[in-house]
Amino acid sequence: MNEELSEAERLAMLRRFEPVVRYTRGERFFPIEVGPYINACSLWVQTPNQVPIRLVSQGELTVDRLIESRSHGVGAVYYLKFIEPLDLIELARYSFNEAWKSITQPGSKDVFRSGLGRLARVGYGSRLVDALFSVSLLVRGRVPGDTAAAAALAYQRMRSAGARSSYYGRVVRQDGWVALQYWYFYPFNNWRTGFFGANDHEGDWEMACIYCTEDQAVDDPQPAERRLAPCWVAFASHEFSGDDLRRRWDDPELVKVGEHPVIFAGAGSHASYFTAGEYLAELELPFLTPLVRLVDRLQDRWVTTLRQAGAQTNKPAFNVFRIPFVDYARGDGLSIGPGQDEPWQACLLDEQTAWAICYRGLWGLYAQDPIAGENAPAGPVYNRDGSVRRRWYDPLGWAGLDKVPPPDLELHLLSRQREEARANCSSLKRQVAQKSERLHRLGIEAAAIEGRPHLAKTYNEIVGQIDALSKELAGIRQKLTVEQAKLEAFDWHEERLRRGELPSPRAHLHRAHAPSPELDLRLGGLAEAFSAISIGSLMIGIVLLIMFARQYLLIGLAAMVGFILFVEAGFRRQLARLINSLSVGLAIISSLVLLFEFFWQVVVVSVLALGVFLIWENLRELRS
């Protein structure tokens, strides 16, 4: 496509649908060109079991030097380093200015207010795992605490020097679709230190994609961008993938300003959402994956078999062994895009863009975090391990759209499938007729020689052939039934398409991410305070029990946990549900204990009861 369209035509296509991005108050970093960022970085390499080596110093790095060919052996990780630590005076000055701003300008778009804390939104078990995660930050690789402040100052200097809000646009044709990709580069992700999220890392690439059909008539006089018709929109968002990433153009959840879809960006994380709100995001630690799966199965059983989710028929939204974080995507801060606070500067991105294609390293600090959350990402083309991103080489498959034909091809493909189904039906009918005749002949032959001792072996062979052919014929008839049902479905679907009817715009969604609902907490402030101190208080209580009352450790631990559960249930107005769940749980435990203690008695009584039941059923049959 890039060979067929000029730069001006591609830019016009991208400009026509470029998204509007709305941020949350307090957001510090917005998309910029990569040039100023590269110039502000140093380039490093980390080889296994060695100290990092600086290859190019800060202030000396250019795009040309970045893409130079280098080889430091297997396992080498190349990365940029954006920030050097602040001295204490700079850090104190920045912290004071931010605190003063929050006091004197509470309504400013630069001031963030968290509202209901994330710990109050989740259960006690999730808070316990979250505490373990917080402690893990002390021992695993992470971005230093003052890096976010230094990055904010460096970004402010870039903005003062003229760096503008930018995106990198790419136009790709694939399987009849035209994909318009919008790549956004943020110099820093301060989700952890700025908004109580999961991680901080230097560099952050996000992407949105609009999928269009194109009228490619040779004599169409319209410009290339006017021949596009938007059908689907997909936003990158944390670990979501496939169908859940995209929304149809007519989906009411998709907010648009004219022809420009609106992205609500997560504060600090920069993840993209379709609706303004506060989203509960989960982080799954690799070593907890077996426990996550076990709890998911238990939750399914608790809901589907024991019906213990109240009025809810689905399992709980969050697993106790996944760590919850809030992604604030309120859209009440700066807005960038057509007709907004700031316009976009559009830059083209394609297979000839040297910094994207030739540099496979990380776009920020390699913190050597074993779960990768604090490590910088790679660029738009590559994953952290140097392999090519699917969203680059397969834009359709990335959003689960590879199975969906463009609307202008759907009737044609449907016609071809119907012809194939008709041909299959004809072939299967011929097979049914042939094999039915063969089966009849075998039946006559078997009936003729049945009971003749000297033909017993032949008779047994024919019976075996009859059984095998009968099963084969049944399978063919089943296939014929399926093909005939397909033909009916194809006819019905074609009629709907010709009438212009479309399926529900949300029929493809499996796990649509919705904003977290507002919790109805009693004594909200007290509930939040209790959520914040409960885990620490439990840890202190365990230590005190061990030191002063070790003989009562189990009883004391059970009492503390029980107290916390009942207090939380009271805050959440779920005491009745908790009591019901505890009653069912205790009943199950009691049943298991009784079964263990009186196993053989239970077996004997069960067998006697079964015998009496069988006698009763048989006698009832005699009387009828």
C-alpha positions in Angstrom: 0.0 0.0 0.0 2.8 2.4 0.8 4.1 2.0 -2.7 0.6 2.9 -4.1 -0.1 5.9 -2.0 1.9 9.0 -1.6 2.8 10.4 1.8 0.2 13.1 1.4 -2.5 10.5 0.7 -1.6 8.4 3.7 -1.5 11.5 5.9 -4.9 12.5 4.6 -6.3 9.1 5.5 -4.9 9.2 9.0 -5.9 12.8 9.6 -9.5 12.1 8.6 -10.0 9.6 11.5 -7.3 10.5 14.0 -8.5 9.8 17.5 -9.2 12.2 20.3 -7.4 11.2 23.5 -8.8 12.4 26.8 -6.6 12.2 29.9 -7.2 12.2 33.6 -6.4 15.2 35.8 -2.9 15.0 37.1 -1.4 13.2 34.0 2.2 14.3 33.6 3.2 12.7 30.3 1.7 13.0 26.8 2.8 11.6 23.4 5.8 13.2 21.8 8.1 12.7 18.8 10.8 10.1 19.4 13.6 12.5 18.2 13.8 14.7 21.3 13.6 11.6 23.5 16.4 9.8 21.8 18.6 12.9 22.0 18.0 13.1 25.8 18.9 9.4 26.3 22.0 7.4 26.7 22.4 3.9 25.1 23.3 0.9 27.2 23.8 -2.9 26.8 23.3 -5.5 29.5 25.0 -8.9 28.9 24.3 -12.0 31.1 26.1 -11.9 34.4 27.9 -8.6 33.6 27.5 -5.0 34.7 25.7 -2.7 32.2 27.9 -1.0 29.6 27.2 2.5 28.3 27.6 2.6 24.6 26.6 6.2 23.9 26.5 9.0 26.5 23.5 11.2 27.2 23.4 14.1 24.8 25.4 12.3 22.1 22.8 9.9 21.0 21.1 10.5 17.6 18.8 8.3 15.4 21.8 7.4 13.2 23.9 6.2 16.2 20.9 4.4 17.6 20.4 2.2 14.5 24.1 1.3 14.1 24.7 -2.4 13.9 26.0 -3.9 17.1 26.7 -7.4 18.4 27.4 -8.3 22.1 26.5 -11.9 21.9 23.5 -14.1 22.8 21.3 -12.7 25.6 22.5 -9.1 25.3 19.8 -6.5 26.0 20.1 -3.1 24.4 18.2 -0.3 26.2 17.9 3.5 26.4 18.3 5.3 29.7 16.2 8.5 29.8 16.7 9.7 33.4 19.7 10.2 35.7 18.8 10.5 39.4 17.8 14.0 40.7 19.9 15.5 43.5 18.1 16.1 46.8 17.6 19.8 46.2 15.9 19.3 42.8 13.7 16.5 44.2 12.7 18.5 47.2 11.8 21.5 45.0 9.8 19.4 42.6 7.9 17.7 45.5 7.2 21.0 47.2 5.8 22.6 43.9 3.5 19.6 43.3 2.2 19.7 46.9 1.7 23.4 46.7 -0.2 23.1 43.5 -2.6 20.5 44.9 -3.4 22.9 47.8 -3.7 26.2 45.9 -5.2 24.8 42.6 -7.4 21.9 43.6 -9.5 22.3 40.4 -6.5 22.3 38.0 -6.1 19.7 35.3 -2.7 19.1 36.8 -4.0 17.9 40.2 -5.2 14.3 40.7 -7.6 13.2 43.3 -7.9 9.4 43.8 -11.4 9.3 45.2 -12.3 5.9 46.6 -9.1 4.0 47.2 -8.4 0.8 45.3 -8.0 -1.3 48.4 -11.5 -0.5 49.5 -12.8 -1.9 46.2 -11.5 -5.4 46.6 -11.7 -8.1 49.2 -9.3 -9.0 52.0 -7.6 -11.8 50.1 -6.7 -9.5 47.2 -5.3 -7.0 49.6 -3.1 -9.7 51.2 -1.6 -10.6 47.8 -1.2 -6.9 47.1 0.9 -6.6 50.2 3.2 -9.4 49.1 3.5 -7.6 45.7 4.4 -4.3 47.4 7.1 -6.1 49.5 8.4 -7.8 46.3 9.3 -4.3 45.0 12.0 -4.1 47.6 13.8 -7.1 46.3 13.2 -7.3 42.6 14.3 -4.9 39.8 12.3 -1.6 39.7 12.6 1.9 38.5 14.1 4.2 41.3 11.5 6.2 43.2 12.8 9.7 42.1 12.8 8.7 38.4 9.2 9.8 37.8 10.0 13.3 39.2 13.1 13.6 37.1 11.2 12.4 34.0 8.5 15.0 34.6 11.1 17.7 34.7 12.8 16.4 31.6 9.5 16.2 29.8 8.7 19.8 30.8 12.0 20.9 29.3 11.1 19.1 26.0 7.7 20.8 25.9 9.3 24.1 26.5 11.8 23.5 23.7 8.9 22.9 21.3 8.1 19.2 21.5 4.5 18.8 20.4 1.8 16.2 21.0 2.5 13.7 18.2 1.4 10.3 16.9 3.0 8.0 14.4 0.5 6.8 11.8 0.7 3.7 9.6 -1.5 2.6 6.8 -1.8 -1.1 6.0 -3.9 -3.1 3.6 -4.7 -6.7 4.6 -7.3 -9.1 3.3 -9.6 -6.4 1.9 -9.3 -4.1 5.0 -7.5 -0.9 5.3 -5.9 -0.6 8.8 -5.1 2.9 10.1 -2.7 2.5 13.0 -2.0 5.3 15.4 1.1 4.8 17.6 1.7 7.0 20.6 5.0 7.3 22.4 5.1 8.5 26.0 8.5 9.3 27.6 7.5 7.8 30.9 4.8 5.6 32.6 4.3 6.7 36.2 1.3 4.5 37.0 2.8 3.2 40.3 4.3 6.4 41.8 1.7 8.8 40.4 -1.6 6.9 40.6 -1.0 3.9 42.9 -0.8 1.4 40.0 1.3 -1.7 39.2 4.5 -0.3 37.7 6.7 2.5 36.5 8.9 2.3 33.5 10.7 4.6 31.1 9.2 4.8 27.6 5.7 3.7 26.8 4.2 2.7 23.4 0.4 2.6 23.0 -1.7 2.0 19.8 -5.1 2.5 18.4 -6.3 1.1 15.1 -9.3 1.9 12.8 -10.3 -0.7 10.3 -12.0 0.6 7.1 -13.3 -0.7 3.8 -12.2 1.0 0.7 -14.0 1.6 -2.6 -11.3 0.8 -5.1 -13.3 1.6 -8.3 -10.9 2.7 -11.0 -13.0 5.6 -12.2 -13.8 6.8 -8.7 -12.8 10.5 -8.7 -12.9 10.9 -4.9 -9.6 11.4 -3.0 -8.2 8.2 -1.3 -9.3 9.3 2.2 -12.9 9.9 1.1 -13.2 6.3 -0.3 -12.7 4.9 3.2 -15.7 3.7 5.3 -14.8 3.0 9.0 -16.2 -0.3 10.4 -14.2 -1.2 13.5 -12.0 0.4 16.1 -9.4 -1.3 18.4 -7.5 0.1 21.4 -4.5 -1.4 23.1 -5.3 -2.0 26.7 -3.0 -3.9 29.1 -3.2 -7.7 28.5 -6.5 -7.7 26.5 -6.3 -9.2 23.1 -8.4 -10.4 20.2 -12.1 -9.7 20.0 -12.3 -7.8 23.3 -10.0 -5.1 21.9 -12.4 -3.9 19.3 -15.8 -2.2 19.0 -17.9 -1.7 15.9 -18.2 1.8 14.5 -21.9 1.9 15.4 -21.4 0.5 19.0 -23.0 3.0 21.4 -20.0 2.5 23.8 -17.7 4.0 21.2 -17.6 7.8 21.8 -16.9 9.9 18.7 -16.3 13.5 17.9 -17.5 13.7 14.3 -15.4 10.9 12.6 -12.8 10.9 15.4 -13.1 8.1 18.0 -12.4 9.1 21.5 -9.8 7.3 23.7 -10.0 7.6 27.5 -6.4 7.1 28.5 -5.5 5.5 31.9 -3.7 7.9 34.2 0.0 7.0 34.2 -0.6 3.6 32.5 -1.8 5.2 29.2 -3.9 2.1 28.5 -6.9 2.9 26.2 -10.5 2.6 27.1 -13.8 3.2 25.2 -15.7 4.7 28.2 -14.7 7.2 30.8 -14.5 5.7 34.3 -12.3 3.9 36.8 -11.3 0.4 35.8 -10.1 -2.4 38.1 -7.2 -4.0 36.4 -5.5 -7.3 37.5 -1.9 -8.3 37.5 -1.2 -12.0 37.6 2.2 -13.1 38.9 3.7 -16.1 37.0 4.4 -18.1 40.1 0.8 -17.7 41.3 -0.7 -19.0 38.0 -1.5 -22.5 39.4 -3.4 -21.0 42.4 -5.2 -18.6 40.1 -6.5 -21.5 38.0 -7.5 -23.5 41.1 -9.4 -20.6 42.5 -11.1 -19.9 39.2 -12.4 -23.5 39.2 -13.5 -23.3 42.8 -15.4 -20.1 42.0 -17.1 -21.7 39.0 -18.2 -24.6 41.2 -19.3 -22.3 44.0 -21.5 -20.3 41.7 -22.8 -22.9 39.2 -23.3 -25.9 41.5 -23.9 -24.4 45.0 -25.5 -21.1 43.7 -23.6 -19.0 46.2 -23.2 -15.8 44.3 -26.4 -14.2 45.5 -28.5 -12.9 42.6 -25.4 -13.0 40.5 -25.1 -15.9 38.0 -21.5 -15.3 36.9 -18.4 -16.0 38.9 -16.7 -13.1 40.8 -14.9 -10.7 38.6 -11.6 -11.0 40.3 -9.4 -13.8 41.5 -7.9 -13.5 45.0 -4.5 -14.4 43.7 -4.5 -11.7 41.1 -3.4 -8.2 42.3 -6.0 -5.5 41.8 -5.1 -2.0 40.6 -7.3 0.9 39.6 -6.8 2.5 36.2 -8.2 6.0 36.3 -9.5 6.9 32.8 -11.9 9.7 33.8 -11.2 11.9 30.7 -11.5 15.1 32.9 -8.0 16.4 32.1 -6.1 17.5 29.0 -7.7 16.5 25.7 -5.6 16.1 22.5 -7.0 15.9 19.0 -9.1 17.8 16.4 -11.0 20.7 18.1 -9.5 19.9 21.6 -7.1 21.6 23.9 -4.2 20.7 21.7 -4.0 19.4 18.1 -2.0 16.4 16.9 1.2 16.5 14.9 1.0 13.5 12.5 4.2 11.6 11.6 4.3 8.7 9.2 5.5 5.2 10.2 6.3 2.4 7.8 8.8 -0.3 6.9 11.3 2.4 5.9 11.3 4.2 9.3 14.9 3.4 10.4 14.5 4.0 14.2 11.5 1.6 14.3 12.9 -1.2 12.0 16.6 -1.2 12.8 16.6 -0.8 16.6 15.3 -3.9 18.5 16.2 -2.8 22.0 14.1 -1.3 24.8 12.9 2.3 24.8 13.9 3.0 28.3 15.6 1.5 31.4 16.1 -2.3 31.7 15.4 -2.7 35.4 15.9 -6.4 35.3 12.5 -7.0 36.8 11.8 -10.8 36.7 8.1 -10.1 36.0 9.0 -7.4 33.4 6.5 -4.8 34.8 9.2 -2.3 35.5 11.3 -3.0 32.3 10.8 -0.5 29.5 8.9 -1.8 26.4 10.4 -2.3 23.0 9.3 -0.1 20.0 6.3 -0.4 17.8 7.7 -3.2 15.7 9.3 -5.5 18.2 8.5 -7.3 21.5 11.0 -7.2 24.4 12.7 -10.4 23.2 13.3 -8.9 19.7 10.5 -10.8 17.9 8.0 -8.9 15.8 4.8 -7.7 17.4 1.7 -9.3 16.1 0.0 -6.0 15.9 2.7 -5.0 13.4 2.7 -7.9 11.0 -0.9 -9.0 11.5 -3.2 -6.0 12.4 -6.3 -8.0 11.8 -5.4 -11.0 13.8 -4.3 -8.8 16.7 -7.9 -7.5 17.1 -9.6 -10.9 16.2 -10.7 -9.4 12.9 -8.9 -11.9 10.6 -12.1 -14.1 10.7 -14.4 -11.2 9.7 -14.6 -10.4 6.0 -15.1 -6.8 4.8 -18.8 -6.0 4.3 -18.3 -5.4 0.5 -17.0 -9.0 0.1 -19.4 -10.8 2.5 -22.1 -11.5 0.0 -19.6 -12.8 -2.6 -18.0 -15.1 -0.1 -21.4 -16.2 1.2 -22.4 -17.1 -2.4 -19.2 -19.2 -2.8 -19.8 -21.0 0.5 -23.3 -21.8 -0.5 -22.2 -23.3 -3.8 -19.6 -25.4 -1.9 -22.3 -26.6 0.5 -24.6 -27.5 -2.4 -21.8 -29.4 -4.1 -21.1 -31.2 -0.8 -24.8 -32.1 -0.4 -24.9 -33.5 -3.9 -21.8 -35.6 -3.3 -23.0 -36.8 0.0 -26.4 -37.8 -1.5 -24.7 -39.9 -4.1 -22.6 -41.6 -1.4 -25.8 -42.3 0.6 -27.5 -43.8 -2.5 -24.4 -46.0 -3.4 -23.8 -47.2 0.2 -27.5 -47.8 0.9 -27.7 -50.0 -2.2 -24.5 -51.8 -1.1 -25.9 -52.2 2.4 -29.2 -53.7 1.0 -27.2 -56.2 -1.1 -25.2 -57.3 2.0 -28.4 -57.6 4.0 -30.0 -59.9 1.3 -26.8 -61.9 1.1 -26.6 -62.4 4.9 -30.3 -63.4 5.1 -29.8 -66.0 2.3 -26.8 -67.8 3.9 -27.9 -67.5 7.5 -28.0 -70.9 9.3 -25.9 -72.8 6.7 -23.0 -74.3 8.7 -20.6 -74.5 5.7 -21.0 -70.7 5.1 -20.7 -69.7 8.7 -17.3 -68.0 8.2 -18.6 -66.1 5.2 -21.7 -65.1 7.1 -19.7 -63.6 10.0 -17.6 -61.6 7.5 -20.7 -60.2 5.9 -22.2 -59.3 9.2 -18.9 -57.4 10.0 -19.1 -55.6 6.7 -22.8 -54.7 7.4 -21.9 -53.2 10.8 -19.0 -51.2 9.4 -21.0 -49.9 6.4 -24.0 -49.0 8.6 -21.8 -46.9 10.8 -20.2 -45.2 7.8 -23.6 -44.6 6.2 -24.8 -43.0 9.5 -21.8 -40.7 9.5 -22.4 -39.6 5.9 -26.1 -39.0 6.6 -25.1 -36.9 9.7 -22.7 -34.8 7.5 -25.5 -34.4 4.9 -27.9 -33.1 7.6 -25.3 -30.6 8.7 -24.7 -29.4 5.2 -28.4 -29.0 4.6 -28.7 -27.0 7.8 -25.8 -24.8 6.7 -27.6 -24.1 3.4 -30.7 -22.9 5.3 -28.5 -20.8 7.5 -26.7 -19.3 4.5 -30.0 -18.4 2.9 -31.3 -16.8 6.1 -28.0 -14.9 6.6 -28.0 -13.6 3.0 -31.6 -12.3 3.4 -30.5 -10.4 6.5 -27.5 -8.9 4.7 -29.6 -7.8 1.7 -32.0 -6.1 4.1 -29.0 -4.3 5.7 -29.5 -6.0 9.1 -26.4 -6.4 11.2 -25.8 -8.6 14.3 -25.5 -6.9 17.7 -22.3 -4.7 17.8 -21.3 -6.5 21.0 -22.0 -10.1 19.9 -18.2 -10.7 19.5 -17.2 -9.7 23.0 -16.2 -12.3 25.6 -14.9 -10.2 28.5 -15.8 -6.5 27.8 -13.9 -4.3 30.3 -16.4 -2.0 32.0 -15.7 0.8 34.5 -15.9 -0.3 38.1 -19.3 0.4 39.6 -19.6 2.7 42.6 -19.6 0.8 45.8 -22.4 1.3 48.4 -20.2 1.5 51.5 -21.4 2.3 54.9 -19.3 4.9 56.6 -17.2 5.3 53.4 -14.3 7.1 55.0 -14.0 4.6 57.9 -14.3 1.7 55.4 -11.4 3.0 53.4 -9.2 3.6 56.5 -10.0 0.0 57.6 -9.1 -1.4 54.2 -5.8 0.5 54.3 -4.7 -0.7 57.8 -6.2 -4.2 58.0 -3.3 -6.1 56.4 -0.6 -4.3 58.4 -2.7 -4.7 61.6 -3.0 -8.5 61.0 0.8 -8.8 60.5 1.4 -6.9 63.8 -1.2 -9.1 65.5 0.5 -12.3 64.4 3.8 -11.1 65.7 2.3 -10.1 69.1 0.6 -13.6 69.3 3.9 -15.3 68.6 5.8 -13.2 71.1 3.3 -13.2 74.0 0.6 -15.9 73.4 2.0 -18.6 71.1 -0.3 -21.3 72.5 -3.3 -19.3 71.2 -1.8 -18.6 67.7 -4.3 -20.5 65.6 -7.3 -19.4 67.7 -6.1 -15.8 67.7 -5.4 -15.8 64.0 -8.9 -17.2 63.3 -10.4 -14.6 65.5 -8.6 -11.7 63.8 -9.5 -12.9 60.3 -13.1 -13.5 61.3 -13.3 -10.0 62.8 -11.9 -8.5 59.6 -14.3 -10.5 57.4 -17.4 -9.5 59.5 -16.4 -5.8 59.7 -15.8 -5.7 55.9 -19.1 -7.4 55.2 -20.8 -4.8 57.4 -19.2 -1.9 55.4 -20.2 -3.5 52.1 -23.8 -4.3 53.2 -23.1 -8.1 52.7 -23.5 -9.5 56.1 -26.4 -11.7 55.1 -24.5 -13.1 52.2 -21.4 -13.7 54.3 -23.5 -15.6 56.9 -25.1 -17.7 54.2 -21.8 -18.5 52.6 -20.3 -19.4 56.0 -23.3 -21.6 56.8 -22.9 -23.5 53.5 -19.2 -23.8 54.0 -19.5 -25.1 57.5 -22.2 -27.6 56.4 -19.9 -28.9 53.7 -17.0 -29.3 56.2 -19.3 -30.9 58.8 -20.5 -33.4 56.2 -16.9 -34.3 55.2 -16.0 -34.8 58.9 -19.0 -37.0 59.5 -18.2 -39.0 56.4 -14.6 -39.5 57.5 -15.6 -40.5 61.0 -18.5 -42.8 60.1 -17.4 -43.9 56.6 -18.4 -47.6 56.9 -21.6 -46.9 58.7 -22.5 -44.5 55.9 -21.7 -47.1 53.3 -23.8 -49.8 55.0 -26.8 -47.4 55.4 -26.5 -46.3 51.7 -26.4 -49.9 50.5 -29.4 -50.8 52.6 -31.3 -47.8 51.4 -30.5 -48.6 47.8 -31.7 -52.2 48.2 -35.0 -51.1 49.7 -35.4 -48.6 46.8 -34.9 -51.3 44.2 -37.3 -53.7 45.9 -39.9 -50.9 46.0 -39.5 -50.0 42.3 -39.8 -53.7 41.2 -42.9 -54.3 43.4 -44.5 -51.1 42.0 -43.9 -52.5 38.5 -45.6 -55.8 39.4 -48.7 -53.9 40.7 -49.1 -51.9 37.5 
